[in-house]
Amino acid sequence: MTTPPGRQGDLFAAASTGAAGPGPLPPPLLRQQLLRWQERLLAHQQPLFALAAAGPAAALAAGPSQGLLFQTSANPTDGGSPGHDRASSLNPLDLQAQSLTFWRWPSAPQQGAAIYLVLDRPTGLPSPLLLYVGETGCADRRWKGDHDCKSYLAAYSEALSRADLATSLSIRFWSDVPSDGRGRRRLEQTLIRRWLPPFNKETRERWATPFTADPG
């Protein structure tokens, strides 16, 4: 399925080999471009992983400004809310890593409401990369069928593979979240503002890259 113009998946669309129609395929993304993109993301997220590893007290002591480099919430006090405290104390690496194809298993390992996080652990980087944060009321079904993030991850993986760079992708579910959708979305947005995962639409402008196929 072709990613529509202007979508985040276009960041890696130049590496696709599935393009139809006449004309030569675009050149694969340069290895150094991909590495620089990862390193930019690492510069923001590595301190957050370090805080998370140090424990909840250290993460909370860092203050509400850590990671809040842009504002998407209509409520300017969100930074000091209980949801912010919960987001600050979350260590994504404490959550069980699962294959992205977990939904094909005979019995789903999680049910009900959850925040889910997609991570990569690139070889050669000192820290993982948090690529996407989402929320769902049905953790066992959310990843089935079409999902924008699946397209982004497929293009990302193909681009790195063609540049001879390995990926180690996983999805992790946080079930200790509000059961109501509004509460989960607030928590999701707080996590997005903190971690700035590049495949969320809210961060598209920040992580625009020189190798995007998007004409803008």
C-alpha positions in Angstrom: 0.0 0.0 0.0 1.4 3.3 -1.0 1.8 5.9 1.8 -0.3 9.0 1.0 1.7 12.2 0.2 2.7 14.3 3.2 2.5 11.4 5.7 5.3 10.6 8.2 6.1 7.4 6.3 7.6 9.5 3.5 10.7 10.0 5.6 11.9 6.7 4.4 10.0 6.3 1.2 13.0 7.0 -1.0 14.3 3.6 0.0 11.2 1.7 -1.2 11.7 -1.0 -3.9 8.0 -1.5 -4.5 7.3 1.6 -6.5 5.3 1.0 -9.7 5.5 2.8 -13.0 8.3 3.7 -15.4 11.6 5.3 -14.6 14.5 4.3 -12.4 14.1 3.7 -8.7 15.4 6.4 -6.4 18.8 5.8 -4.9 18.9 4.1 -1.5 19.3 6.4 1.5 22.9 7.1 2.3 24.1 5.2 5.4 25.5 8.4 7.0 22.1 10.2 6.5 20.3 7.4 8.4 23.0 7.4 11.1 22.7 11.1 11.6 18.9 10.9 11.8 19.2 8.2 14.5 21.8 10.2 16.4 19.6 13.3 16.4 16.8 11.3 18.0 19.3 9.6 20.4 20.5 13.0 21.6 17.0 13.8 22.9 16.0 10.4 24.2 19.2 9.0 25.7 19.0 11.3 28.8 15.4 10.2 29.3 16.3 6.6 29.2 19.1 7.3 31.7 16.6 9.1 34.0 14.2 6.3 33.7 16.9 3.7 34.6 17.8 5.8 37.7 14.3 5.3 39.0 11.0 7.3 39.5 12.5 9.7 42.1 15.3 10.8 39.7 12.8 11.2 36.8 10.4 13.3 38.8 13.3 15.4 40.3 14.3 16.4 36.7 11.2 18.6 36.6 8.3 19.0 34.2 10.4 20.8 31.6 12.4 17.7 30.7 11.3 16.6 27.3 8.5 19.2 26.9 10.1 20.9 23.9 6.8 21.6 22.2 3.2 21.9 23.3 0.2 20.1 21.9 -2.2 20.2 24.8 -4.8 22.8 25.1 -4.3 22.7 28.9 -1.1 24.7 29.7 -0.9 23.1 33.2 -0.5 19.5 31.9 3.2 19.6 32.6 2.5 19.5 36.4 -0.4 17.1 36.3 -0.5 13.6 37.8 -0.4 12.3 34.3 2.9 14.0 33.8 4.3 12.4 37.0 3.2 9.0 35.7 4.7 9.6 32.3 8.0 10.9 33.9 8.3 7.8 36.0 7.7 5.3 33.2 10.7 3.3 32.1 9.8 1.8 28.7 12.5 -0.9 29.1 10.7 -2.2 32.2 7.9 -3.3 29.9 8.0 -6.7 28.3 9.4 -6.6 24.8 7.2 -8.4 22.2 7.5 -9.1 18.5 5.6 -6.8 16.2 3.7 -9.8 15.0 2.4 -10.7 18.5 -1.2 -10.3 17.2 -0.8 -13.5 15.1 -0.3 -15.6 18.3 -3.2 -18.0 19.2 -3.7 -16.1 22.4 -2.8 -12.4 22.8 -0.5 -11.7 25.8 -2.4 -8.6 26.8 -6.0 -7.4 26.9 -7.9 -4.2 27.5 -6.7 -0.7 27.8 -3.1 0.1 27.3 -0.4 2.6 26.1 1.9 0.9 23.6 5.4 1.9 22.6 7.5 0.8 19.6 11.2 0.7 20.1 14.3 0.0 18.1 17.6 -1.1 19.5 20.1 -0.2 16.8 23.5 -2.0 16.8 26.2 0.5 17.7 24.0 3.0 19.6 24.4 3.3 23.3 20.6 3.5 23.9 17.4 2.4 22.3 15.2 4.7 20.2 11.5 5.1 21.0 9.8 5.4 17.6 6.1 5.5 18.4 3.6 5.9 21.2 -0.1 5.0 20.9 -3.1 4.2 23.1 -5.9 1.7 22.8 -8.9 0.3 24.6 -8.3 -3.2 23.1 -4.6 -4.1 23.3 -5.2 -7.5 21.7 -6.7 -6.0 18.5 -5.2 -2.6 18.0 -2.2 -3.8 16.0 -4.3 -6.0 13.6 -5.1 -4.7 10.1 -4.1 -1.4 8.8 -2.0 1.0 11.0 0.0 4.0 9.9 2.8 3.0 12.2 3.2 -0.3 10.4 3.9 1.5 7.1 6.4 3.8 8.8 8.2 0.8 10.4 8.3 -1.2 7.1 9.8 1.8 5.3 12.3 2.4 8.2 13.4 -1.2 8.3 13.8 -1.4 4.5 15.8 1.8 4.4 18.2 0.6 7.1 18.5 -2.8 5.5 19.6 -1.3 2.2 22.1 0.8 4.1 23.4 -2.4 5.8 22.2 -1.2 9.2 20.3 -3.7 11.5 17.1 -3.1 13.3 15.8 -4.8 16.5 12.2 -3.7 16.7 9.8 -4.5 19.6 6.4 -3.4 20.9 5.7 -3.0 24.6 2.4 -2.5 26.4 1.7 -0.5 29.5 -1.5 -1.7 31.0 -1.6 0.4 34.2 -3.4 3.2 32.4 -6.8 4.9 32.6 -9.7 2.8 31.4 -11.4 5.8 29.8 -10.2 7.0 26.4 -9.9 10.6 27.3 -7.5 9.8 30.2 -5.4 7.5 28.0 -5.1 10.2 25.3 -3.9 12.7 27.9 -1.3 10.3 29.1 -0.3 9.4 25.5 0.1 13.1 24.7 2.3 13.6 27.8 4.5 10.8 26.7 4.7 12.1 23.2 5.7 15.6 24.4 8.4 14.0 26.7 10.0 11.5 24.3 9.2 13.1 20.9 8.9 9.7 19.1 9.4 10.4 15.4 6.6 8.4 13.9 3.9 10.2 15.8 2.2 13.0 13.8 2.8 15.6 16.5 6.6 15.4 16.0 6.7 15.4 12.2 8.2 18.8 11.7 10.8 18.4 14.4 12.2 15.2 12.8 12.0 16.2 9.1 15.0 14.8 7.4 17.1 15.8 4.3 16.3 12.5 2.6 12.5 12.8 2.8 10.6 12.2 -0.4 8.0 14.9 0.7 8.4 17.9 -1.6 7.8 20.3 1.3 
